[in-house]
Amino acid sequence: MTDALPDEASDGFGEVARSFLDAFDQPVSNNEDEGEVESVALFEGDTGTLYPEQRRCLHALLKHRYISADRHPEQWATLVANRDLIKSRINDLYLELHIDREYQVAFKRQARTETGDRLPSLLSDLAHQKEETIVMVHLRQRFFAQRQENDDAVFVDRQSLIDEVADQRPEHATDRAMDQKRADKAIENLNTAGVLLKTGDPDRFRISPIIEVLMPIEKLRTLLAWFMTQNGTGHEAQDEDVLDPNAGPDQLFEMEEEE
């Protein structure tokens, strides 16, 4: 959903890093005068104290917008077993760690002081395009409705999302080609973010449970009220309108990384 980690956290690096870390699944044992001492060093000059699986978990939390039990089973298991340790490392970076055990997802977000003051941040605010927000609201409503029917997995078609965006456009917006282009871009962004998960059909997606965790009912109501203002008695939204987190509902994610 704006700030990316350095290029070293991209997938290109990730392939090399994963193959490198996999060679160190077990700590190295060194015999010294004081007895056998366990070392977790992975490279020359490494003073880190985390075991390889703990490092991979921390790396995944920093690289991805969220981790989940179904998409990142090893990292999720490590996080559950080492919650306090991983949380401490996340806190060292002025970030908070949110873990939802019901939906089995975890993500980071910017920490703030008790007085509400912002702390130094690795993340940057992102104002979402209106089309992206419309899709998120629709996904949240659909996910909630289907889960009430006891559906374990909730799916949505690309065309239904495009139609939803079209239905929410104000009357003066008559450039349908541009509207569809923006709707397609919104779907692409949410797919990249892991909110929409790919299936065997490129035009059909599974809705990730992260949508309910990141958009609780209070936020959903705020968004719906915002839309009513934009398309109702308030000022009409222009084509270039974005969702300003300082003026309206806040953003879904605060960091953009490559999956």
C-alpha positions in Angstrom: 0.0 0.0 0.0 5.4 3.8 0.8 8.7 3.7 1.5 10.8 0.8 0.4 13.6 -0.9 2.2 16.9 -0.7 0.5 17.4 -2.7 -2.6 19.1 -5.4 -0.6 15.6 -6.4 0.7 14.3 -7.0 -2.8 13.5 -10.4 -4.2 16.8 -10.4 -6.2 18.8 -10.2 -3.0 16.3 -12.5 -1.2 17.1 -15.5 -3.5 20.8 -15.2 -2.7 20.2 -14.5 0.9 17.9 -17.5 1.4 20.3 -19.9 -0.3 23.1 -18.5 1.9 21.1 -18.7 5.1 19.8 -22.2 4.4 23.4 -23.4 4.6 23.4 -22.3 8.3 20.3 -24.0 9.6 22.3 -25.2 12.6 24.5 -23.0 14.8 28.3 -23.6 14.4 30.1 -25.1 17.3 33.6 -23.9 18.1 35.9 -25.5 20.7 37.7 -22.9 22.8 39.7 -23.0 26.0 36.6 -22.3 28.1 34.7 -25.3 26.5 32.4 -25.7 23.6 30.9 -22.3 22.7 27.9 -22.0 20.4 28.2 -19.4 17.6 25.5 -17.9 15.5 27.7 -15.9 13.3 26.9 -16.2 9.6 29.6 -14.0 8.0 32.9 -12.4 8.9 32.4 -9.8 11.6 28.9 -10.9 12.4 28.0 -9.9 16.0 24.3 -10.8 15.7 22.8 -13.0 18.4 19.7 -14.4 16.6 19.6 -17.9 15.3 19.2 -18.2 11.5 15.5 -19.1 11.7 14.9 -16.0 13.9 16.8 -13.8 11.5 14.7 -15.1 8.6 11.5 -14.3 10.6 12.7 -10.8 11.4 13.8 -10.3 7.8 10.4 -11.4 6.5 8.6 -9.0 8.8 10.7 -6.1 7.6 10.6 -7.1 3.9 6.9 -8.0 3.5 3.8 -6.0 4.4 2.7 -8.9 6.6 3.4 -12.5 7.2 0.8 -15.2 7.7 0.7 -18.9 8.6 -0.5 -19.9 5.2 2.0 -17.8 3.1 5.0 -17.9 5.4 4.6 -21.1 7.6 8.2 -21.3 8.8 8.4 -17.6 9.7 5.0 -17.7 11.4 6.0 -20.7 13.6 9.2 -19.0 14.5 7.4 -15.8 15.4 4.9 -17.6 17.7 7.8 -19.4 19.4 9.9 -16.3 19.8 7.3 -13.5 20.1 9.0 -11.4 22.8 12.5 -11.6 21.2 11.3 -10.7 17.7 9.0 -8.0 19.1 12.0 -6.5 20.9 14.0 -6.3 17.7 11.1 -4.7 15.9 10.7 -2.1 18.7 14.4 -1.2 18.4 13.5 0.2 15.0 10.6 2.4 16.4 8.0 -0.1 15.1 5.2 -2.0 16.7 4.4 -5.6 16.0 0.8 -6.6 15.6 0.0 -10.3 15.8 -3.5 -11.6 15.2 -3.7 -15.3 16.3 -7.2 -15.8 15.1 -6.4 -15.0 11.5 -2.7 -16.0 12.0 -1.2 -12.8 10.5 1.4 -10.4 11.8 2.6 -7.0 10.5 4.6 -4.0 11.6 3.4 -0.4 11.9 4.9 2.9 13.0 5.2 3.3 16.8 4.1 6.5 18.5 4.8 7.8 22.0 2.1 7.9 24.7 1.6 11.6 23.8 1.0 10.7 20.2 4.3 12.1 19.0 5.9 10.4 16.0 9.2 8.7 16.3 12.0 8.3 13.7 10.5 6.1 11.0 11.6 3.6 8.3 8.1 3.9 6.9 6.5 6.7 5.0 2.8 7.7 4.7 0.9 6.8 1.6 -2.2 8.5 0.4 -4.2 5.9 -1.4 -6.0 6.6 -4.7 -9.8 6.6 -4.3 -10.2 3.6 -6.5 -7.9 1.5 -4.3 -9.9 2.5 -1.2 -13.2 1.6 -2.9 -11.8 -1.9 -3.7 -10.6 -2.3 -0.1 -14.0 -1.4 1.3 -15.7 -3.8 -1.0 -13.3 -6.6 -0.1 -13.8 -5.9 3.6 -17.6 -6.1 3.2 -17.5 -9.2 1.1 -15.0 -11.0 3.4 -17.2 -10.3 6.4 -20.4 -11.4 4.7 -18.9 -14.7 3.4 -17.2 -15.5 6.8 -20.7 -15.1 8.4 -21.7 -17.9 6.1 -18.9 -20.0 7.5 -16.9 -19.9 4.3 -13.2 -20.7 5.0 -12.0 -19.0 1.9 -13.5 -16.0 0.2 -13.0 -15.3 -3.5 -13.7 -12.3 -5.7 -13.6 -11.8 -9.5 -11.7 -9.0 -11.1 -14.8 -7.7 -13.0 -16.9 -7.4 -9.9 -14.1 -5.1 -8.4 -14.0 -3.0 -11.6 -17.8 -2.7 -11.5 -17.7 -1.6 -7.9 -15.3 1.2 -8.7 -17.5 2.3 -11.6 -20.6 2.4 -9.4 -18.8 4.7 -6.9 -17.7 7.3 -9.4 -19.4 10.7 -9.3 -21.7 11.6 -12.2 -19.2 14.1 -13.7 -16.6 11.4 -14.2 -17.4 10.2 -17.7 -14.0 8.9 -18.8 -14.7 5.2 -18.5 -11.5 4.1 -20.0 -9.5 6.0 -17.4 -11.7 4.7 -14.7 -11.1 1.1 -15.7 -7.3 1.8 -15.9 -7.3 3.1 -12.4 -9.4 0.2 -11.2 -7.0 -2.3 -12.8 -4.1 -0.5 -11.1 -5.8 -0.6 -7.7 -6.3 -4.4 -8.1 -2.7 -4.8 -9.1 -1.5 -2.8 -6.0 -3.7 -4.9 -3.7 -2.4 -8.1 -5.3 1.2 -6.9 -4.7 0.3 -6.1 -1.1 -1.0 -9.6 -0.5 -4.6 -8.4 0.2 -5.7 -10.1 -3.0 -4.1 -13.5 -3.5 -3.7 -15.1 -6.9 -5.5 -18.3 -7.8 -5.3 -20.5 -10.9 -7.5 -18.1 -12.7 -5.8 -14.7 -13.4 -9.2 -12.9 -13.0 -10.2 -14.5 -9.8 -8.6 -13.8 -6.4 -8.8 -15.1 -2.8 -9.3 -12.3 -0.2 -6.6 -12.5 2.5 -7.8 -12.4 6.1 -5.4 -9.4 6.5 -8.2 -7.2 5.2 -10.3 -7.8 8.4 -7.3 -7.3 10.7 -6.2 -4.0 9.1 -9.7 -2.7 8.5 -11.8 -3.2 11.6 -15.5 -2.2 11.6 -14.7 1.2 13.0 -12.4 2.0 10.1 -14.9 0.6 7.6 -17.6 2.9 9.0 -15.3 5.9 8.7 -14.5 5.0 5.1 -18.2 4.6 4.2 -18.9 8.0 5.7 -16.1 9.5 3.7 -17.5 8.1 0.5 -20.9 9.5 1.3 -19.4 12.9 1.8 -17.4 12.7 -1.5 -20.4 11.6 -3.6 -23.2 13.2 -1.6 -23.8 16.6 -0.1 -20.1 17.4 0.4 -17.7 18.5 -2.3 -17.4 16.2 -5.2 -14.2 14.2 -5.5 -12.1 15.1 -8.5 -10.4 12.4 -10.7 -7.1 13.1 -9.1 -8.4 12.8 -5.5 -6.5 10.7 -3.1 -7.3 9.5 0.4 -5.3 11.8 2.6 -4.5 10.0 5.9 -4.3 13.3 7.7 -7.7 14.5 6.5 -9.6 11.3 6.4 -9.3 7.5 7.0 -5.7 6.4 7.5 -3.8 4.2 5.2 -3.8 0.4 5.0 -0.1 -0.1 4.8 2.9 2.1 5.6 5.6 0.3 3.7 6.0 -0.9 0.2 8.3 -3.8 -0.5 8.6 -6.4 -3.3 6.9 -9.7 -2.6 
